Amino acid sequence: MIRSLQAFGGSGGPLQGNRRFCDTGRVRFPDTSTAPLAVHWAGELLHLLPQRALWWPGQRVLFVADLHLGKAATYRALGQPVPVGTTQQNLARLDALIERHEPGRIVFLGDFLHAAQARTVLAAVEPWRARHAAIAMTLVRGNHDSRAGDPPPELGIEVVDEPFLLGPFACCHHPQTHATHFVLAGHLHPVCRLHGRGRDSVRLPCFASDGQQAVLPAFGEFTGGWLMESAPGRRFHAVGGDAVWALPVQE
């Protein structure tokens, strides 16, 4: 259950909880590349990764939003026919990011576990965490974490409430404003819609920024997405395949 859909306080005003899409117009797709897209937020160089995560090379911090481990298992427990293996897919994708970037810390921006029923997947998380015991990990509690409960202490994951201040960033789950820090958040699972020739269109996960805050796409498999509305000055960086690219800013 989404607690709040108020995301941005910039020139576009607060994000309203409707299903209007981000109409970016007709955008030419770039040549695909595995290189990250560099942005500067709060005076820091950050990399928007096509794996739907954020890398801060200056401090070797990897930010991941909305992992939702065990979501598929939760639905299966309710008798719903949903895919299997999503937890292992999520952990394998994290393994690939760790191997590539060698982070000193991973910050999970909320919703690490999906629900109390999802705690069955912790048996798969334990050996994964053991392989990466040298990496500091912090979970900023999200709305799903409040219901699922904190990860067990033996996993060695620090659990904090929002905002968690790290350098110039306020690490949060729910998008919000902060008096002194640039907010990094999740919760909304942002996606945008691109229009091609004729009547065709495609929905893509995206990073969305506005003023002094940014919302990351959901990292987890089987999480779905929320179509975000465009607004003057709001910036979308779409994720497709192995590429991230900036979409035109609405005037």
FIPAVEX-743251 format. One record per residue (C-alpha): residue in three letters; chain; x, y, z. Coordinates in nm, 2 decimals. Each point is the difference from the previous one (the first is absolute). Example, Ala and Ser with C-alpha at 12.3 -4.5 7.8 and 13.67 -1.06 7.14 Angstrom:
<rs>
R  residuo  cadena      c1      c2      c3
R      ALA       A    1.23   -0.45    0.78
R      SER       A    0.14    0.34   -0.07
</rs>
This chain:
<rs>
R  residuo  cadena      c1      c2      c3
R      MET       A    0.00    0.00    0.00
R      ILE       A    0.15    0.33   -0.11
R      ARG       A    0.02    0.24    0.30
R      SER       A    0.04    0.32   -0.20
R      LEU       A    0.02    0.10   -0.36
R      GLN       A    0.13    0.35    0.07
R      ALA       A    0.34   -0.01   -0.16
R      PHE       A    0.13    0.33   -0.13
R      GLY       A   -0.01    0.35    0.14
R      GLY       A    0.17    0.18   -0.29
R      SER       A   -0.15    0.22   -0.26
R      GLY       A   -0.23   -0.28   -0.12
R      GLY       A   -0.17   -0.02    0.34
R      PRO       A   -0.07   -0.32    0.19
R      LEU       A   -0.04   -0.32   -0.19
R      GLN       A   -0.36   -0.10    0.01
R      GLY       A   -0.11   -0.36    0.03
R      ASN       A   -0.16   -0.06   -0.34
R      ARG       A    0.09   -0.22   -0.29
R      ARG       A    0.09    0.27   -0.25
R      PHE       A    0.31   -0.09   -0.19
R      CYS       A    0.32    0.19   -0.06
R      ASP       A   -0.05    0.11   -0.36
R      THR       A    0.35    0.05   -0.13
R      GLY       A   -0.09    0.04   -0.36
R      ARG       A    0.18   -0.18   -0.27
R      VAL       A    0.35   -0.09    0.11
R      ARG       A    0.27   -0.15   -0.21
R      PHE       A    0.15   -0.30    0.18
R      PRO       A    0.38    0.02    0.03
R      ASP       A    0.25   -0.27   -0.09
R      THR       A    0.00   -0.24    0.29
R      SER       A    0.30    0.01    0.23
R      THR       A    0.09   -0.16    0.33
R      ALA       A    0.16    0.32    0.12
R      PRO       A   -0.19    0.18    0.28
R      LEU       A   -0.14    0.35   -0.04
R      ALA       A    0.17    0.26    0.21
R      VAL       A   -0.19    0.27    0.19
R      HIS       A    0.09    0.25    0.26
R      TRP       A   -0.23    0.03    0.30
R      ALA       A    0.09    0.19    0.32
R      GLY       A    0.34    0.08   -0.16
R      GLU       A    0.09   -0.37   -0.02
R      LEU       A    0.06   -0.22   -0.31
R      LEU       A   -0.24   -0.29   -0.01
R      HIS       A   -0.06   -0.27   -0.26
R      LEU       A   -0.35   -0.11   -0.10
R      LEU       A    0.04   -0.37   -0.07
R      PRO       A   -0.21   -0.19   -0.25
R      GLN       A   -0.03   -0.27    0.27
R      ARG       A   -0.24    0.25    0.17
R      ALA       A    0.24    0.10    0.27
R      LEU       A    0.20    0.31    0.09
R      TRP       A    0.38    0.00    0.04
R      TRP       A    0.19    0.27    0.20
R      PRO       A    0.36   -0.06   -0.11
R      GLY       A    0.15    0.26    0.22
R      GLN       A   -0.10   -0.19    0.32
R      ARG       A   -0.05   -0.34   -0.16
R      VAL       A   -0.36   -0.02    0.10
R      LEU       A   -0.27   -0.19   -0.19
R      PHE       A   -0.36    0.11    0.05
R      VAL       A   -0.28   -0.25   -0.07
R      ALA       A   -0.37    0.07    0.04
R      ASP       A   -0.30   -0.24    0.04
R      LEU       A    0.16   -0.34   -0.01
R      HIS       A   -0.33   -0.16    0.12
R      LEU       A    0.16   -0.34    0.07
R      GLY       A   -0.26   -0.27    0.03
R      LYS       A   -0.28    0.18   -0.18
R      ALA       A   -0.06   -0.29   -0.23
R      ALA       A    0.02   -0.25    0.29
R      THR       A   -0.26    0.21    0.19
R      TYR       A   -0.24   -0.02   -0.30
R      ARG       A    0.06   -0.37   -0.04
R      ALA       A   -0.09   -0.04    0.37
R      LEU       A   -0.33    0.15   -0.08
R      GLY       A   -0.06   -0.25   -0.28
R      GLN       A    0.09    0.24   -0.29
R      PRO       A    0.19   -0.15   -0.30
R      VAL       A    0.30    0.22   -0.02
R      PRO       A    0.36   -0.05   -0.11
R      VAL       A    0.26   -0.19    0.21
R      GLY       A    0.37    0.09    0.04
R      THR       A   -0.03    0.37    0.03
R      THR       A    0.19    0.02    0.32
R      GLN       A    0.30   -0.18   -0.15
R      GLN       A   -0.03    0.23   -0.31
R      ASN       A    0.01    0.31    0.23
R      LEU       A    0.30   -0.13    0.19
R      ALA       A    0.19   -0.10   -0.32
R      ARG       A   -0.06    0.35   -0.13
R      LEU       A    0.14    0.15    0.32
R      ASP       A    0.30   -0.24   -0.03
R      ALA       A    0.07    0.13   -0.34
R      LEU       A   -0.01    0.36    0.12
R      ILE       A    0.23   -0.08    0.29
R      GLU       A    0.25   -0.17   -0.22
R      ARG       A    0.00    0.29   -0.25
R      HIS       A    0.02    0.29    0.25
R      GLU       A    0.14   -0.15    0.32
R      PRO       A   -0.21    0.22    0.24
R      GLY       A    0.11    0.07    0.35
R      ARG       A   -0.37    0.05    0.10
R      ILE       A   -0.34   -0.08   -0.14
R      VAL       A   -0.30    0.21    0.11
R      PHE       A   -0.34   -0.16   -0.05
R      LEU       A   -0.25    0.28   -0.04
R      GLY       A   -0.29   -0.19    0.16
R      ASP       A   -0.21   -0.31   -0.06
R      PHE       A    0.27   -0.26    0.03
R      LEU       A   -0.26   -0.27    0.08
R      HIS       A   -0.35    0.01   -0.15
R      ALA       A   -0.20   -0.14    0.29
R      ALA       A    0.01   -0.22    0.31
R      GLN       A   -0.07   -0.31   -0.22
R      ALA       A    0.31    0.10   -0.20
R      ARG       A    0.23   -0.09    0.29
R      THR       A    0.03   -0.35   -0.14
R      VAL       A    0.25    0.14   -0.26
R      LEU       A    0.24    0.10    0.27
R      ALA       A    0.15   -0.35   -0.03
R      ALA       A    0.13    0.10   -0.34
R      VAL       A    0.11    0.35    0.12
R      GLU       A    0.22   -0.14    0.28
R      PRO       A    0.27   -0.16   -0.22
R      TRP       A   -0.01    0.30   -0.24
R      ARG       A    0.07    0.23    0.29
R      ALA       A    0.28   -0.22    0.13
R      ARG       A    0.17    0.02   -0.34
R      HIS       A    0.00    0.38    0.04
R      ALA       A    0.07    0.03    0.37
R      ALA       A    0.26    0.27   -0.06
R      ILE       A   -0.26    0.24   -0.15
R      ALA       A   -0.18    0.23    0.24
R      MET       A   -0.38   -0.02   -0.07
R      THR       A   -0.27    0.24    0.12
R      LEU       A   -0.37   -0.03   -0.03
R      VAL       A   -0.21    0.32    0.02
R      ARG       A   -0.34   -0.14    0.12
R      GLY       A   -0.29    0.03   -0.25
R      ASN       A   -0.37   -0.07    0.03
R      HIS       A    0.04   -0.37   -0.09
R      ASP       A    0.28   -0.04    0.25
R      SER       A   -0.23    0.12    0.28
R      ARG       A   -0.22   -0.30   -0.07
R      ALA       A    0.26   -0.25   -0.10
R      GLY       A    0.23    0.07    0.29
R      ASP       A    0.37    0.08    0.01
R      PRO       A    0.25   -0.24   -0.14
R      PRO       A    0.14   -0.23    0.27
R      PRO       A    0.31    0.15    0.18
R      GLU       A    0.22   -0.29   -0.12
R      LEU       A   -0.02    0.14   -0.35
R      GLY       A    0.20    0.30    0.11
R      ILE       A   -0.22    0.26   -0.17
R      GLU       A   -0.03    0.33    0.19
R      VAL       A   -0.37    0.10    0.01
R      VAL       A   -0.09    0.37    0.04
R      ASP       A   -0.30    0.23   -0.04
R      GLU       A   -0.02    0.27   -0.27
R      PRO       A    0.17    0.24   -0.05
R      PHE       A    0.34   -0.17    0.02
R      LEU       A    0.26    0.27   -0.07
R      LEU       A    0.31   -0.10   -0.20
R      GLY       A    0.22    0.28   -0.12
R      PRO       A   -0.22    0.25   -0.19
R      PHE       A   -0.28   -0.25   -0.04
R      ALA       A   -0.31   -0.08    0.21
R      CYS       A   -0.07   -0.37   -0.07
R      CYS       A   -0.38   -0.06    0.03
R      HIS       A   -0.26   -0.24   -0.12
R      HIS       A   -0.28    0.24   -0.05
R      PRO       A    0.06    0.30   -0.23
R      GLN       A    0.01    0.32    0.21
R      THR       A    0.19    0.32    0.04
R      HIS       A    0.28    0.06    0.24
R      ALA       A    0.12    0.34    0.13
R      THR       A    0.37   -0.06   -0.05
R      HIS       A    0.06   -0.32   -0.20
R      PHE       A   -0.08   -0.13   -0.35
R      VAL       A   -0.25   -0.28    0.03
R      LEU       A    0.04   -0.35   -0.15
R      ALA       A   -0.31   -0.20    0.02
R      GLY       A   -0.20   -0.29   -0.14
R      HIS       A   -0.35   -0.12    0.07
R      LEU       A   -0.17    0.11   -0.32
R      HIS       A    0.16   -0.25   -0.24
R      PRO       A    0.00    0.28   -0.27
R      VAL       A   -0.05   -0.08   -0.36
R      CYS       A   -0.05    0.23   -0.30
R      ARG       A   -0.16   -0.05   -0.34
R      LEU       A    0.16    0.07   -0.33
R      HIS       A   -0.20    0.05   -0.32
R      GLY       A    0.12   -0.12   -0.34
R      ARG       A   -0.14    0.04   -0.35
R      GLY       A   -0.36   -0.07   -0.04
R      ARG       A   -0.18   -0.12    0.32
R      ASP       A    0.28   -0.21    0.15
R      SER       A    0.14    0.07    0.34
R      VAL       A    0.23   -0.16    0.26
R      ARG       A    0.02    0.02    0.38
R      LEU       A    0.35    0.01    0.14
R      PRO       A    0.13    0.02    0.36
R      CYS       A    0.16    0.33    0.07
R      PHE       A    0.19    0.22    0.24
R      ALA       A   -0.20    0.32    0.07
R      SER       A    0.14    0.32    0.16
R      ASP       A   -0.14    0.33    0.09
R      GLY       A    0.16    0.28    0.20
R      GLN       A    0.19   -0.15    0.29
R      GLN       A   -0.12   -0.36   -0.02
R      ALA       A    0.01   -0.31   -0.23
R      VAL       A   -0.20   -0.32   -0.01
R      LEU       A    0.17   -0.32   -0.10
R      PRO       A   -0.18   -0.27   -0.21
R      ALA       A   -0.09   -0.33    0.18
R      PHE       A    0.29   -0.24   -0.01
R      GLY       A   -0.19   -0.31    0.08
R      GLU       A   -0.15   -0.24   -0.25
R      PHE       A   -0.38   -0.04   -0.01
R      THR       A   -0.06    0.35    0.16
R      GLY       A   -0.20    0.18   -0.26
R      GLY       A    0.02    0.38   -0.06
R      TRP       A   -0.18    0.32    0.04
R      LEU       A   -0.05    0.23   -0.30
R      MET       A    0.12    0.34    0.11
R      GLU       A   -0.14    0.32   -0.13
R      SER       A    0.23    0.26   -0.16
R      ALA       A    0.03    0.35    0.13
R      PRO       A    0.21    0.31   -0.08
R      GLY       A    0.36   -0.06    0.10
R      ARG       A   -0.05   -0.36    0.09
R      ARG       A    0.27   -0.23   -0.14
R      PHE       A   -0.04   -0.36   -0.11
R      HIS       A    0.29   -0.23   -0.08
R      ALA       A   -0.15   -0.31   -0.17
R      VAL       A    0.15   -0.35    0.03
R      GLY       A   -0.03   -0.24   -0.29
R      GLY       A    0.21   -0.31   -0.06
R      ASP       A    0.36    0.09    0.08
R      ALA       A   -0.04    0.38   -0.03
R      VAL       A   -0.11    0.30    0.21
R      TRP       A   -0.07    0.33   -0.18
R      ALA       A   -0.14    0.34    0.08
R      LEU       A   -0.34    0.09   -0.14
R      PRO       A   -0.09    0.36   -0.10
R      VAL       A   -0.10    0.23    0.28
R      GLN       A   -0.35    0.14   -0.02
R      GLU       A    0.01    0.38   -0.02
</rs>
